[in-house]
């Protein structure tokens, strides 16, 4: 029996992990065993605390291409064995924000994996606040525009996310128009934090759209870089906010685990679309030192200081 696969992709900061968490809770509620594959840009996963006691496989440092695609194949071999031994029914795979879903979809079509896995949905999470910016020739690079196009056109379900942050009807209409430019037929759902996506996790067979055209292989996104900062001293929330503010023009996404100097508590923070969220982890030390990962255009580690 094949294991159902749900691919979650979307640009940096669109809300993929929130959507993944909703999917996880759905399968828990209906008592289906699942495994998670996380592909992270950078060599650290700062969200491990979200997946404690889960069957978690990590692919670090890439966008599911080249050597990382080889790692994906190795991971799928491991997941296939686990699925048979532990009756895993579902795999949830979250790509990086710079992953071209075609690379992942094509891997599942390989004979080596076709017998064990069935790709049920390619869920594309779209940032309703910034999709117009990311697809505009006036405000984004050619690489970002191409990447957002690739992600939208391969979606069998489009999750138009962060609707709680969008007030203007015209902005919503513009976002939907952009989506339909690249993907004519996939259902579009309006969500905040991925709410509503679970209605599409019923195991029905879905046609994954083909790419509009073959542009000659994978496009690398070398200008989008992940920089990891490691430090042993404490930092205040204000200092972290100032760091992000100093780099906001070239920053797509940031996350980290830091010890707050104001109360000695450890916090996990998420930053995307100019919005900051903090989660108190208590006094339990989750890491040997504080870590922050910044993802953006042409970031240089030596230029970034707290």
Secondary structure, DSSP 8 states (H G I E B T S, - for coil): --EEEEEEEESTTSSHHHHHHHHHHHHHHTT--EEEEEEESSS--TTGGGGTTS-EEEEESSSSSHHHHHHHHHHHHHHHHHHHHHT--EEEEE--TT--HHHHHHHHHSHHHHTTEEEEEEEEEEETTTHHHHT-TTTS-HHHHHHHHHHHHT-SEEEEE-GGG---HHHHHHHHHHHHHH-SSSEEEE-STTTTGGGG-S---------SS--SS----TTEEEEEEEESS-B-HHHHHHHHHHTGGGEEEEEEEEEBTTT--EEEEEEETTEEEEEEEETS--SSSEEEEEEEET--GGG---
